Amino acid sequence: MSLECVLLLECVLLQGYDDRLIKRVVDGVPSLSMVREWLFELLSLPQASLRAFAIQVYMRFSSTRFSSTNYCYQQNPRLVMGI
């Protein structure tokens, strides 16, 4: 993971995982694979708001990064997450 990506995720942490930061995370991170572990970590936490934030980030990545030609990934998002 690049230093810029790490710093961006740290800023999100310090800002309290505000929903308004989702677009900045998606725009600032070049690929979903760079934040996959971070998303899994958020999904494993007991706070529903953090799990919801992780899901929203993933959905934003899916809607902006995967075109309709990539039909397989749109039909099975678990492939993208590597589950």
C-alpha positions in Angstrom: 0.0 0.0 0.0 1.4 3.4 -0.9 2.2 6.0 1.6 -0.5 8.3 0.2 -3.1 5.6 0.6 -2.1 4.9 4.2 -2.2 8.6 5.0 -5.7 8.9 3.4 -7.0 6.0 5.5 -5.5 7.5 8.7 -7.3 10.8 7.9 -10.6 8.9 7.5 -9.9 7.3 10.9 -9.3 10.7 12.5 -12.4 12.1 11.0 -14.6 9.4 12.5 -15.5 7.5 9.3 -17.9 10.3 8.1 -20.0 9.2 5.1 -19.0 12.4 3.3 -15.4 10.9 3.1 -16.4 7.9 1.0 -16.0 9.7 -2.3 -12.5 10.9 -1.3 -11.5 7.4 -0.3 -12.6 6.0 -3.6 -11.0 8.8 -5.6 -7.8 8.7 -3.6 -7.1 4.9 -3.7 -6.1 3.5 -7.0 -7.5 0.0 -6.5 -9.8 -2.0 -4.2 -7.0 -4.5 -3.6 -5.1 -1.8 -1.8 -7.8 -1.3 0.9 -9.2 -4.8 1.0 -7.6 -5.7 4.4 -8.7 -2.3 5.8 -12.3 -3.1 4.6 -12.2 -6.6 6.2 -11.0 -5.1 9.4 -13.9 -2.6 9.5 -16.4 -5.4 8.7 -15.1 -7.4 11.6 -15.7 -4.6 14.2 -18.8 -4.7 16.4 -19.9 -1.1 15.5 -22.6 -1.2 12.9 -21.7 2.3 11.7 -18.1 1.2 10.8 -19.4 -1.9 9.0 -21.9 0.3 7.1 -19.0 2.6 6.1 -17.0 -0.3 4.8 -19.9 -1.6 2.7 -20.5 1.9 1.3 -16.9 2.3 0.3 -17.0 -1.1 -1.4 -20.3 -0.3 -3.2 -18.8 3.1 -4.4 -15.7 1.2 -5.7 -18.0 -1.3 -7.5 -20.2 1.4 -9.1 -17.3 3.6 -10.3 -14.5 1.1 -11.1 -16.3 -1.9 -12.7 -17.9 -1.3 -16.0 -20.8 -3.2 -17.5 -18.3 -5.2 -19.6 -17.1 -6.7 -16.3 -20.4 -8.5 -15.8 -18.9 -11.4 -13.8 -17.8 -9.1 -11.0 -21.0 -7.2 -10.9 -23.0 -10.4 -10.5 -20.7 -11.8 -7.9 -19.0 -9.1 -5.8 -17.4 -11.8 -3.6 -15.0 -12.4 -6.5 -13.8 -8.8 -6.2 -13.2 -9.1 -2.5 -11.5 -12.4 -2.9 -13.8 -14.3 -0.6 
